[in-house]
Amino acid sequence: EWQLSPVAEPGERDDESTLRPRRLDEFVGQARVREQLQLVLQGATRRGAPPDHVLLSGPPGLGKTSLAMIIAAELGRPIRITSGPALERAGDLAAMLSNLTDGEVMFIDEIHRIARPAEEMLYLAMEDFRVDVVVGKGPGATSIPLEIAPFTLVGATTRSGSLTGPLRDRFGFTAHMEFYTPEELELVLRRSARILGIDLHAEGGAEIAGRSRGTPRIANRLLRRVRDYAEVRADGTVTREIARAALAVYDVDELGLDRLDRAVLSALVRSFGGGPVGVATLAVAVGEEPTTVEEVCEPFLVRAGMLARTPRGRVATALAWSHLGLTAPNDVPG
Ligand code: ADP
């Protein structure tokens, strides 16, 4: 089942690494973050010291991993990549930290999911470039302080709110990533098309950009699907008409809603009079897991102004009704 989740699909990673921007000036959009980061990196380079630890905060698919790799490239240092869930045992983290070379970048994706002992080990590592290695067990256990190379931690999180205070405080700079404008996504698409050798017309790019939910990962994914269609059913050129026809096959509508998004709205409006209704009930109505509805559909529907989360349940907005071609009752929220 095709879903426009902003999270990478299995098998998507290889395509993504081809399309990743390598340097800061190739990184499209996020002008504020780019300028801030440039200053952080240039300041550090002038001082000849590793920059402050950097926290990248924002929804999936907006370029956090790409930025982490760019930071390392701009510093001319290697990067070591891991994730919060992979650091279940503090020993794994200690091993990684003690193998770091001078000025290396360590990237921890989903850092809010790091286990507590590993998190506590990070405090000391980030602050003093030290780890305490515990040797032995029980009353005889001793802790040996071990110096590690000065490094830069780049953490990425989709939920900066669930980071503990002490961890958040140890990042010298936090970059808040925003959703991309359709114009920025057109630039992302133009660049991707060039790399992939796709003949993408400007109007074709605009058509895809408008349905990409502000997310480069989704834009690139749609571009690959449209390319298939263009090559199989036409001469490979992506015009506006080809983009439209291809996205119709994949059930992605003009606003970027996929079939499940529309099913959720439709159930909400047609079966529950527009709500309020609980998310579990809504999920049953569309035959999906509540977590899928809550984590994949709802964030976008809320952002698109079609669904509101209220204490009494989910409510369809007037825009949702009109998007489904229906007239909203008078008391429906805007
Ligand atoms: P995240 O780590 O936030 O989930 P990624 O860095 O993995 O996002 O980005 C997903 C894909 O989107 C990358 O493969 C890259 O091709 C593309 N992408 C993201 N941000 C940009 C950007 N600013 N410019 C060009 N491509 C981008």
Residues whose N, C-alpha, C, O or C-beta is under 5 A from the ligand:
A	BS01	ADP	E16 S17 L19 R20 P21 E26 F27 V28 G29 P59 P60 G61 L62 G63 K64 T65 S66 L67 V188 P216 R217
